[in-house]
Amino acid sequence: MVQVDVFWGYGFGASLAVASGTQLAKEQEPLGSKYFAQTVLFLSLFWAPTGLLLLLRHPSWETMQAAENLGSLSPWLILSFSITNITQGILGFWVGQKLMAAGKNYLANLNWIAGYFGMFFILLYGWDGLGYDRFLYDRDMIAGSPAWHPGVSGAAQNALGVLWKHLQSSVAITLYIDGLWLLPPYFYLMTKWIRETKKEASAAMLIGNIFAIIFLGGLGSAAISALVVNYTGALLGVGNNIARAVGEIPPNTSMHLLSYVIGLPLSFVLMWFLLWRPGMPLHRLVKPLL
């Protein structure tokens, strides 16, 4: 999705910087290294095309239901989207290699996990508390179905049923194609570079570890933050997000914005002390990559 791909692309670049590890840290010209060159090739040849395929085939879904069709999008937005998929990955790689060169290995890992956190938080909660509702609606599942409106996916009432239906949708089929194109080269580079310094590590174990970090660390943390922001909003009197969006209750925009300002930092503090600080469960999950 357009709104999440800038975070996902950042995560890709930042994670590849971590994978190249001490070899990259020793480079006199990191941005002239084979690691950076191959990262840019990956971003250009494998990552960027997957987003463009989704945008061309499913413009409403790819824009989180912000655009009704491809014709309603500015050409400049499409150009910017295709460019930022690459530049955000480069930025993530650059920040990651700077942290690695400074010996801040754990922070370098948190850097790429932060990219996944941003992606998952927008998918789950978004800017209006309806990220999940936008994500789980595919108007292409039923010919002539209407454009998205708050609550149309039915996810709030039957999340598992909607998810199962979505897994068989036209969007899902495009995502499967994207995965077949994108994931093999990504995991090839990740495991190849990590094993240059950790020869005893098996590729299968590394892939399993990376998946665990992405879904337990990135998705799990995003879910916790989404809950904290949501309940903070409830305490501030924001009300049900679907009801706000359809005008059944006042929008209360200032309190909705304040729920992010209070809820996100609060969730970060809680997760740091309970999950992420050295010795805690998610720190131990990342430890094999340090």
C-alpha positions in Angstrom: 0.0 0.0 0.0 1.2 3.5 -0.9 1.1 4.7 2.7 2.9 1.7 4.2 5.5 1.0 1.5 7.7 3.9 2.5 8.1 2.2 5.9 8.4 -1.3 4.4 11.0 -0.1 1.9 12.9 1.6 4.8 12.8 -1.7 6.7 14.2 -3.6 3.7 17.2 -1.3 3.3 17.9 -1.1 7.0 17.7 -4.9 7.4 20.1 -5.5 4.6 22.6 -3.1 6.2 22.4 -5.2 9.4 22.8 -8.4 7.4 26.1 -7.2 5.9 27.2 -6.5 9.5 30.8 -6.1 10.3 31.9 -6.5 6.7 30.0 -3.3 5.9 31.2 -1.5 9.0 34.8 -2.1 7.9 34.2 -0.5 4.4 36.0 2.8 3.9 33.2 3.8 1.4 30.1 2.0 2.5 28.0 3.5 -0.3 30.5 2.2 -2.8 30.5 -1.4 -1.4 29.0 -4.4 -3.1 26.4 -4.5 -0.3 25.0 -1.1 -1.1 25.1 -1.8 -4.9 23.2 -5.1 -4.4 20.7 -3.5 -2.1 19.9 -0.8 -4.6 19.5 -3.5 -7.3 17.2 -5.4 -5.0 15.1 -2.3 -4.3 14.9 -1.4 -8.0 14.4 -4.8 -9.6 12.4 -6.7 -7.0 10.9 -4.4 -4.4 9.7 -1.3 -6.4 7.9 -3.4 -9.1 5.7 -5.2 -6.6 4.2 -2.0 -5.3 3.6 -0.8 -8.9 1.9 -4.0 -9.8 -0.5 -3.7 -6.9 -1.2 0.0 -7.7 -2.0 -0.8 -11.3 -4.2 -3.8 -10.6 -5.9 -2.6 -7.3 -5.6 1.2 -7.0 -8.3 1.6 -4.4 -6.8 -1.1 -2.1 -3.2 0.0 -2.7 -4.0 3.6 -1.6 -5.8 2.3 1.5 -9.1 3.2 -0.2 -8.1 6.8 -0.6 -8.4 6.6 -4.5 -11.4 5.2 -6.3 -9.4 4.2 -9.4 -6.1 4.8 -11.1 -7.4 7.8 -13.1 -8.1 9.6 -9.9 -4.4 9.6 -8.9 -2.1 12.3 -9.8 0.7 11.2 -12.2 3.1 13.0 -9.8 1.9 10.8 -6.9 2.5 7.6 -9.0 6.0 8.8 -9.9 6.8 9.8 -6.3 5.6 6.4 -5.1 7.8 4.5 -7.5 10.8 6.7 -6.5 10.3 6.6 -2.8 10.1 2.8 -2.8 13.8 3.0 -3.7 14.9 6.1 -1.9 13.4 5.0 1.4 15.3 1.7 1.2 18.5 3.6 0.5 17.8 5.9 3.5 17.2 2.8 5.7 20.5 1.2 4.5 22.4 4.5 5.1 21.1 4.9 8.7 21.7 1.2 9.4 25.3 1.3 8.2 26.0 4.4 10.2 24.7 2.7 13.4 26.7 -0.5 12.6 29.9 1.6 12.0 29.4 3.3 15.4 29.1 -0.2 17.1 25.4 0.3 17.9 24.4 -3.1 16.7 21.2 -3.5 18.7 20.0 0.0 17.7 20.7 -0.9 14.1 18.4 -3.9 14.5 15.7 -1.7 16.2 16.1 0.6 13.2 14.9 -2.0 10.7 12.3 -3.3 13.0 10.9 0.3 13.3 10.2 0.2 9.6 8.1 -2.9 10.0 6.4 -1.3 13.1 5.4 1.7 11.0 4.0 -0.5 8.2 2.0 -2.7 10.6 0.7 0.2 12.7 -0.8 1.9 9.7 -2.3 -1.4 8.5 -3.8 -2.1 11.9 -4.8 1.4 13.0 -3.8 4.0 10.5 -4.6 7.7 10.8 -8.3 7.3 11.6 -8.3 4.2 13.6 -9.7 2.2 10.6 -6.5 0.8 9.1 -7.8 -2.8 9.5 -11.1 -1.9 7.9 -9.4 -0.4 4.9 -6.9 -3.2 4.6 -9.6 -5.9 4.8 -11.8 -4.5 2.0 -11.3 -5.6 -1.6 -13.9 -4.2 -3.9 -12.7 -6.5 -6.6 -14.0 -9.6 -4.7 -17.5 -8.7 -6.0 -18.0 -7.3 -9.4 -19.5 -3.8 -9.2 -19.0 -3.6 -5.5 -19.0 0.0 -4.0 -16.0 1.9 -3.0 -14.9 1.5 0.6 -16.8 3.3 3.3 -16.3 2.9 7.1 -17.4 -0.5 8.4 -18.1 -2.0 4.9 -15.6 -4.8 5.4 -17.4 -6.1 8.4 -14.0 -6.7 10.1 -15.1 -5.3 13.4 -17.9 -7.9 13.6 -16.2 -10.9 12.0 -12.4 -10.3 11.6 -11.5 -14.0 11.0 -14.2 -14.5 8.5 -13.3 -11.4 6.6 -9.6 -12.3 6.7 -10.3 -15.8 5.3 -12.4 -14.3 2.5 -9.7 -11.8 1.8 -7.0 -14.5 1.5 -8.9 -15.8 -1.6 -9.4 -12.4 -3.2 -7.9 -10.9 -6.3 -5.7 -8.7 -4.1 -4.4 -11.7 -2.3 -3.6 -13.4 -5.6 -1.5 -10.4 -6.6 0.2 -10.4 -3.2 1.1 -14.1 -3.7 2.7 -13.2 -7.1 4.6 -10.3 -5.4 5.8 -12.6 -2.7 7.1 -15.1 -5.2 9.0 -12.3 -7.0 10.2 -10.5 -3.9 11.0 -12.8 -1.0 13.5 -15.3 -2.5 16.1 -12.6 -3.5 15.5 -10.8 -0.2 16.2 -13.9 1.9 19.0 -15.0 -0.3 20.9 -11.7 0.3 20.0 -11.7 4.0 21.2 -15.2 4.8 24.2 -15.0 2.4 25.5 -11.8 4.1 24.8 -13.0 7.7 26.6 -16.3 7.0 29.7 -14.5 5.8 30.5 -13.9 9.5 28.3 -16.6 11.1 29.1 -19.6 9.0 27.6 -22.0 11.6 24.1 -20.5 11.1 21.8 -22.3 8.8 19.8 -20.4 6.2 16.6 -22.0 7.3 17.1 -21.0 11.0 18.0 -17.5 10.0 14.8 -17.2 7.8 12.7 -18.5 10.7 14.4 -16.0 13.0 13.8 -13.1 10.7 10.1 -14.0 10.2 9.8 -14.2 14.0 11.3 -10.8 14.5 9.0 -9.3 11.8 5.8 -10.8 13.1 6.4 -11.0 16.9 8.5 -7.9 17.1 7.1 -5.7 14.3 3.5 -6.8 14.1 3.2 -7.6 17.8 4.5 -4.2 18.8 2.3 -2.4 16.3 -0.7 -4.3 17.7 0.2 -3.2 21.3 0.6 0.4 20.2 -2.7 0.3 18.3 -4.5 -1.0 21.4 -2.9 1.7 23.7 -3.7 4.5 21.3 -7.3 3.2 20.9 -7.9 2.9 24.7 -6.2 6.3 25.2 -8.7 7.7 22.7 -11.6 6.0 24.6 -10.4 7.6 27.9 -10.3 11.0 26.1 -13.9 10.5 24.8 -13.0 9.9 21.2 -15.7 7.2 20.8 -16.0 4.4 18.2 -13.9 5.1 15.1 -16.5 3.8 12.7 -19.3 5.8 14.3 -17.1 8.9 14.1 -16.3 8.3 10.5 -19.9 7.9 9.4 -21.1 10.9 11.5 -23.1 9.1 14.1 -21.1 10.8 16.8 -19.0 14.0 16.8 -15.6 13.7 15.1 -13.7 15.0 18.2 -10.6 15.4 16.0 -8.5 17.2 18.6 -8.9 14.4 21.1 -8.3 11.8 18.4 -5.0 13.4 17.5 -4.1 13.7 21.2 -4.7 10.0 21.6 -1.7 9.4 19.2 0.5 12.0 21.0 -0.1 10.4 24.4 -0.7 6.7 23.3 2.3 6.1 21.1 5.0 7.3 23.5 3.3 5.5 26.3 3.2 2.3 24.4 6.9 2.7 23.5 7.9 3.1 27.1 5.8 0.1 28.2 7.2 -2.1 25.5 10.8 -1.0 26.1 10.7 -2.0 29.8 8.6 -5.2 29.3 9.7 -6.5 25.9 12.7 -4.8 24.2 15.3 -3.7 26.7 18.3 -6.1 27.0 17.4 -9.4 28.6 13.7 -9.1 27.8 11.9 -11.5 25.4 12.1 -9.5 22.2 15.7 -8.6 22.8 16.5 -12.3 23.1 14.7 -12.8 19.8 17.0 -10.3 18.0 20.1 -11.5 19.7 21.1 -14.1 17.0 21.5 -11.1 14.6 23.7 -9.0 16.9 
